Amino acid sequence: MIAMLDHVIWWHVYPLGATGAPIRDRGGDDAGHRLTQLTGWLDYLIELGCNGLLLGPIFESVGHGYDTLDHYRIDARLGDDADFDRLIAECDQRGINVMLDGVFNHVARTHSWVAEGLAGDKDWEGHGELAALHHADERVKDAVADIMCHWLRRGIAGWRLDVAYAVPPEFWRDVLGRVRAEFPDAMFLGEVIHGDYAAIAAAGTLDAVTQYELWKGIWSSLFDANFWELAHSLERHNAIAERVLPNTFIGNHDVDRIASKVGQRKAVLALAVLMCVPGMPSIYYGDEQGFEGERSEGFSADDSVRPPLPASPEELSPLGGWVFTEHQKLIGLRRRHPWLTHAQVEVLDKTNGTISIEARGGAGERLQLDAWLDPEPGVRVHAGGETLYEF
């Protein structure tokens, strides 16, 4: 993995939702060139301060995208190869790296691989519409390696590996070794929720892993007014970051919106923590505007956290403008201090309602964050007596 990629700040988008594609109850011809809508948001991505586009599923699927039918074909609801090529070209012009979501643990039960014996002996985690792949089958290894290389040849920078924790690590070692033989600079980000993150990454030769422990520590400490929890999460995060690059986040397509969990003002504090600790951050689309949404139950459980974007950034509600401005400031701070990606972090002081954190770089760089909840939530980031950010 090239060093440049671990300094990317990703804007994470769920394309089917963001473009307003029908997810369920699909009737008639719902094909459309919706993927091209995202090209109108690339300058917005840059203005926000990001330099990477992390895309949720874009391949032909039954419904929500994680029920894949064809890994070589763009979902008809999003468009076709020409639409993809245009998006990549537009990103290239702006220096934006693109990462695709690779669902290589399971496929839709109606995928041709089930009939061919490459998947299907068991459901995946109780989902009857999904069939787990037979990862020990050499044909599966060949197919996944070929799929990865196919899209890397088309211009992407790497892959997010969906539910990477559920796939045998020897499968990743084999497949990623083959892919790296042609693309040594590609990044592979594994979705890991529980367990020993660094050990899972090492066993599977993953470059980075999702840091759910820190996500939980950030929002929960703000929700409960208990910075002791955040302090504990940061101590663990520091140990993880010493061994593997963590993908840090306060929102994604599978969790409640941070503004819904803790309110918009505390959401800014959450972002400040995210931008001042080690890792590779990602911003989930809409969080930078204070979007709200909480997951529910049933087939529509994720709809509220995967909403459509307006046709263009100009049509966004002005109510989220101040949240966007604070995101710009904090992302700008992070980009001016790229050493933070591999920093060490120490909790200097903590109470239920206050916390002080110091990040240190390998060349003697230092930065301190002080956050408090009373009389109203606020945060100050400073170094050498200079205030770098205050809210």
C-alpha positions in Angstrom: 0.0 0.0 0.0 1.4 3.4 -1.0 1.9 5.9 1.9 -0.3 8.4 0.1 -3.4 6.3 0.6 -3.2 6.2 4.4 -3.5 10.0 4.3 -6.8 10.0 2.4 -9.9 11.4 4.1 -12.8 9.6 2.6 -16.3 10.8 1.8 -18.4 7.6 2.3 -21.5 7.4 0.1 -24.1 4.7 -0.2 -24.9 5.1 -4.0 -28.2 3.4 -4.3 -29.6 5.5 -1.5 -27.8 8.7 -2.3 -29.1 8.7 -5.9 -32.7 7.8 -5.0 -32.6 4.4 -6.6 -35.5 2.0 -5.7 -34.2 -0.5 -3.2 -37.3 -2.8 -2.7 -40.5 -3.6 -4.5 -38.8 -3.1 -7.7 -41.4 -3.1 -10.5 -41.0 -2.4 -14.2 -37.8 -0.9 -15.7 -36.0 1.0 -12.9 -32.8 1.3 -14.9 -31.2 4.7 -14.9 -27.9 6.6 -15.2 -28.0 7.6 -11.5 -24.3 7.1 -10.9 -23.6 10.2 -12.9 -25.4 12.3 -10.3 -22.4 11.8 -8.0 -20.1 13.6 -10.5 -22.0 16.8 -9.5 -20.9 16.2 -5.8 -17.2 15.9 -6.5 -16.4 19.6 -6.1 -18.4 19.5 -2.9 -16.2 16.6 -1.7 -13.1 18.7 -2.4 -14.7 21.8 -0.8 -15.4 19.7 2.3 -11.7 18.9 2.5 -11.8 15.2 1.5 -9.7 13.6 -1.2 -11.3 10.1 -1.4 -14.6 8.7 -2.4 -15.6 5.5 -0.6 -18.5 4.0 -2.5 -21.0 1.5 -1.1 -22.1 -1.3 -3.5 -22.4 -0.4 -7.2 -22.7 -3.9 -8.7 -25.8 -5.6 -10.0 -27.8 -6.9 -7.1 -31.3 -8.0 -6.0 -32.0 -5.0 -3.8 -29.8 -3.2 -1.3 -26.5 -3.9 -3.0 -25.0 -6.4 -0.5 -27.1 -9.1 -2.3 -24.8 -9.2 -5.3 -25.8 -10.9 -8.6 -22.9 -9.9 -10.9 -19.6 -8.4 -9.7 -18.6 -7.4 -13.2 -21.7 -5.3 -14.0 -22.7 -1.9 -12.7 -26.2 -2.1 -11.2 -28.7 -1.1 -13.8 -30.3 1.2 -11.4 -27.1 3.2 -11.3 -26.1 3.0 -14.9 -23.4 1.2 -17.0 -19.7 1.0 -17.6 -19.7 4.3 -19.4 -21.1 6.0 -16.3 -18.5 4.4 -14.1 -15.7 5.4 -16.4 -16.9 9.0 -16.5 -17.0 9.1 -12.7 -13.5 7.7 -12.4 -12.3 10.2 -15.0 -13.9 13.1 -13.1 -12.3 11.9 -9.9 -8.9 11.5 -11.5 -9.1 15.1 -12.7 -9.6 16.3 -9.1 -7.1 13.9 -7.5 -9.8 11.9 -5.8 -9.1 8.3 -4.9 -12.0 5.9 -5.3 -12.5 2.8 -3.2 -15.2 0.2 -4.0 -17.2 -2.0 -1.7 -16.4 -5.6 -2.3 -18.9 -8.1 -1.0 -16.9 -11.3 -1.1 -18.3 -13.2 1.8 -21.7 -13.9 0.4 -23.9 -13.4 -2.7 -27.6 -13.3 -3.4 -29.1 -16.8 -3.3 -30.2 -16.3 -6.9 -26.5 -15.6 -8.0 -25.3 -18.1 -10.7 -22.5 -19.1 -8.3 -25.0 -21.0 -6.2 -26.1 -23.2 -9.0 -22.4 -23.7 -9.9 -21.6 -24.9 -6.4 -19.4 -21.9 -5.4 -21.9 -20.8 -2.7 -25.0 -21.8 -0.9 -24.5 -24.7 1.5 -25.5 -22.3 4.3 -27.1 -18.9 4.7 -25.1 -15.9 5.9 -25.8 -15.0 9.6 -29.5 -16.1 9.3 -30.2 -14.1 6.1 -32.0 -16.6 3.9 -31.7 -14.5 0.8 -27.9 -14.6 1.0 -25.7 -17.5 0.3 -22.2 -17.8 1.9 -19.3 -18.4 -0.5 -17.2 -21.5 -0.3 -14.0 -19.8 0.4 -11.9 -23.0 0.3 -12.9 -23.6 -3.3 -10.1 -22.6 -5.7 -12.7 -21.3 -8.2 -13.9 -18.8 -5.6 -10.4 -17.6 -5.0 -9.8 -17.3 -8.7 -13.0 -15.4 -9.2 -12.5 -12.9 -6.4 -8.9 -12.2 -7.4 -10.1 -11.6 -11.0 -12.9 -9.3 -9.9 -10.6 -7.2 -7.8 -8.1 -6.8 -10.6 -10.8 -6.1 -13.1 -11.9 -2.9 -11.3 -8.4 -1.9 -10.2 -7.5 -1.9 -13.9 -10.5 0.4 -14.4 -8.9 3.0 -12.1 -9.9 2.4 -8.5 -7.4 2.8 -5.6 -8.6 -0.1 -3.5 -11.3 -2.2 -1.9 -13.4 -2.1 1.2 -13.9 -5.8 2.1 -17.4 -6.3 3.5 -17.7 -8.4 6.6 -14.0 -9.2 6.3 -14.1 -10.8 9.8 -16.3 -13.6 8.6 -14.0 -14.7 5.8 -11.1 -17.1 6.6 -7.9 -15.2 6.8 -6.1 -17.7 4.6 -8.5 -16.7 1.8 -7.5 -13.1 2.1 -3.8 -13.9 2.3 -4.1 -16.0 -0.9 -6.3 -13.6 -2.9 -4.7 -10.4 -1.8 -1.3 -11.8 -2.5 -2.4 -12.5 -6.1 -3.9 -9.0 -6.5 -0.9 -7.2 -5.1 1.4 -9.0 -7.6 -0.2 -6.7 -10.2 -1.3 -3.8 -8.0 1.2 -3.5 -5.1 -0.1 0.0 -4.3 -3.7 -1.0 -3.8 -5.4 -0.6 -0.4 -7.5 -3.2 1.3 -9.8 -2.0 4.1 -11.4 -4.8 6.0 -14.7 -4.4 7.8 -14.1 -5.7 11.3 -16.6 -5.2 14.2 -15.5 -7.4 17.0 -12.3 -9.2 18.1 -8.6 -8.4 17.9 -8.5 -6.0 15.1 -4.8 -6.0 14.6 -4.5 -9.8 14.7 -7.4 -10.2 12.2 -5.6 -7.7 9.9 -2.3 -9.4 10.2 -3.7 -12.9 9.6 -5.5 -11.7 6.5 -2.8 -9.2 5.3 -5.3 -6.3 5.4 -4.0 -2.8 5.2 -6.6 -1.2 7.4 -9.7 -2.2 9.5 -12.8 -0.4 10.6 -12.6 0.9 14.1 -16.0 0.2 15.7 -14.7 0.3 19.2 -13.7 4.0 18.9 -17.0 4.8 17.1 -18.8 3.4 20.1 -16.6 5.1 22.6 -17.1 8.5 21.0 -20.8 8.6 20.6 -21.6 6.7 23.8 -19.4 9.0 26.0 -21.2 12.1 24.6 -24.6 10.5 25.0 -24.0 9.4 28.6 -21.8 12.4 29.6 -19.1 9.9 30.6 -15.7 10.8 29.1 -14.2 7.9 31.1 -15.6 5.6 28.4 -13.9 7.7 25.7 -10.6 7.6 27.6 -10.8 3.8 27.8 -11.6 3.6 24.1 -8.7 5.9 23.2 -6.2 3.8 25.2 -7.3 0.7 23.3 -7.3 2.7 20.0 -3.7 3.8 20.6 -2.7 0.1 21.0 -4.6 -0.8 17.8 -3.1 2.0 15.8 0.4 0.9 16.7 -0.2 -2.4 14.9 -2.6 -1.6 12.0 -4.1 1.5 10.3 -7.6 2.0 11.7 -10.4 3.5 9.6 -12.0 5.9 12.0 -15.5 7.2 11.7 -18.5 8.5 13.5 -21.1 7.5 10.9 -21.6 4.9 8.2 -24.4 3.1 6.3 -25.1 0.7 9.2 -25.3 2.9 12.2 -27.6 5.7 13.5 -26.6 9.3 12.5 -24.3 10.9 15.0 -26.6 14.0 15.1 -29.5 11.8 16.1 -27.6 10.1 18.8 -26.1 13.2 20.5 -27.4 16.3 18.8 -25.6 18.6 16.3 -23.4 20.5 18.8 -22.0 17.3 20.4 -21.6 15.9 16.9 -19.0 18.6 16.3 -17.2 17.5 19.4 -17.3 13.9 18.0 -15.7 15.1 14.8 -13.0 17.0 16.6 -12.0 13.8 18.4 -12.0 11.9 15.1 -9.8 14.5 13.5 -7.2 14.6 16.3 -6.5 10.9 16.9 -4.6 8.4 14.7 -6.2 6.6 11.8 -7.7 7.1 8.4 -11.0 9.0 8.8 -14.1 8.7 6.7 -17.1 11.1 6.7 -20.5 9.5 6.0 -22.4 11.6 3.4 -24.8 14.0 5.1 -23.1 14.0 8.5 -21.3 17.1 7.4 -24.8 18.7 7.0 -26.2 17.5 10.3 -28.4 14.9 8.7 -30.4 12.9 11.2 -31.7 9.3 11.0 -32.0 6.2 13.2 -32.2 2.6 12.1 -35.4 0.7 12.7 -36.5 -2.9 12.3 -37.5 -4.9 9.3 -36.8 -4.6 5.6 -36.7 -0.8 5.7 -34.4 -0.7 8.7 -31.6 1.2 7.0 -33.6 3.7 4.9 -33.4 6.6 7.3 -29.6 6.4 7.4 -29.2 5.9 3.6 -31.3 8.8 2.2 -31.2 10.5 -1.2 -29.1 13.5 -1.7 -30.7 16.5 -3.5 -29.9 16.9 -7.2 -27.0 19.2 -6.5 -25.2 20.7 -3.5 -26.9 24.0 -4.2 -30.2 22.4 -3.2 -29.1 21.4 0.3 -31.0 23.0 3.1 -29.2 26.1 4.5 -29.9 24.7 8.0 -26.9 22.5 7.8 -24.5 25.2 6.6 -22.9 25.8 10.0 -22.3 22.1 10.5 -20.5 22.0 7.1 -18.4 24.9 8.0 -17.2 23.2 11.3 -16.4 20.1 9.2 -14.3 22.2 6.8 -12.3 23.7 9.7 -11.7 20.4 11.4 -10.9 18.5 8.2 -8.6 21.3 7.3 -6.8 21.1 10.6 -6.3 17.3 10.0 -4.9 17.9 6.5 -2.4 20.5 7.8 -1.2 17.9 10.3 -0.9 14.7 8.3 1.4 13.2 11.0 -1.8 12.5 13.0 -2.5 9.5 10.8 0.2 7.6 12.7 0.3 9.6 15.9 0.4 8.3 19.5 -2.4 9.6 21.7 -2.5 10.0 25.5 -5.4 11.0 27.7 -4.0 13.7 30.0 -7.0 14.3 32.2 -10.6 13.2 32.4 -13.8 13.7 34.4 -17.4 12.7 33.4 -17.8 16.0 31.6 -14.3 17.0 30.5 -11.4 15.3 28.7 -7.9 16.4 27.6 -6.1 14.4 24.9 -2.6 14.9 23.5 -1.5 13.5 20.1 2.2 13.1 19.4 4.0 12.6 16.1 7.2 10.7 15.5 9.2 13.9 14.8 8.2 15.6 18.1 4.9 17.1 16.8 2.3 17.7 19.5 -1.4 18.8 19.5 -3.8 18.9 22.4 -7.6 18.7 22.4 -9.7 19.8 25.4 -13.4 19.1 25.3 -16.2 19.8 27.8 -19.9 19.3 28.2 -20.9 22.2 30.5 -22.2 24.8 30.5 -22.6 23.9 26.9 -20.6 21.4 24.8 -17.3 22.9 23.5 -13.9 22.0 22.3 -10.5 23.6 21.8 -7.5 22.2 19.9 -4.2 23.9 20.5 -0.4 23.5 20.1 2.5 25.5 21.5 0.1 28.1 23.0 -1.7 28.6 19.6 -5.3 27.9 19.3 -5.9 25.8 16.1 -9.6 25.3 16.5 -12.3 26.4 19.0 -16.0 25.7 19.1 
